[in-house]
Amino acid sequence: MTKAEIKKEILKKRAALSAEERAEKSRLIADRLFELEEFREASNVFLFASYGSEVDTWPIIRRLLSEGKAVALPRCTSESTMVFHYIDSLEDLKPGYKAIPEPGADLPAALSEPDIMIVPGVAFDAEMNRVGYGKGFYDRFFKAIPLYVPKLALAFELQLVEAIPYETLDETMDKIITEERIYERSGDDFTI
């Protein structure tokens, strides 16, 4: 299957989840994320504001803020570029690119390296490949970070596919966290 075919199929499946299913699965994913040592130890967390049928990140953002961690969210500055800005509360967000909640340009830019990146995506495979939304925002951002940063993807189990066509600009994930388990780059295989 092509990336476009995978994207269409998985977005349809993800959209078919009821609000209750999405909320429960998102809660289980958040619980798994909070158990990870590298996440608990991170003080500078770059993540995304969930939108539509994505794994709900709002409880994660609230908890990080309540724990006093530095939370940075992306803001699209063009059709191909995003930058991260620190937020102090959810009130710092307003509809941005494609109506996705984004921090305002007036907020402090997150110029330091993240301790950890929490990444969205449409589909993932056993090789830790990712299908995003098609603009390459995250792949370009990862290439611009000079040091290694752990990349954790949040996904529903239904977003896992057998294989994703790999392209040289694609960045792979270190872990994929679903409602059922945590997949690691170390070689966990899964089949669909």
Secondary structure, DSSP 8 states (H G I E B T S, - for coil): --HHHHHHHHHHHHHTS-HHHHHHHHHHHHHHHHH-HHHHH-SEEE-----TTS---HHHHHHHHHTT-EEEEEEESSSS-EEEEEESSGGGEEE-GGG-EEE-TTS-B--S--SEEEE--SEE-TT--EE-SSS-HHHHHHHH-SS---EEEE--GGGB-S-----TT----SEEE-SS-EEETTT-----
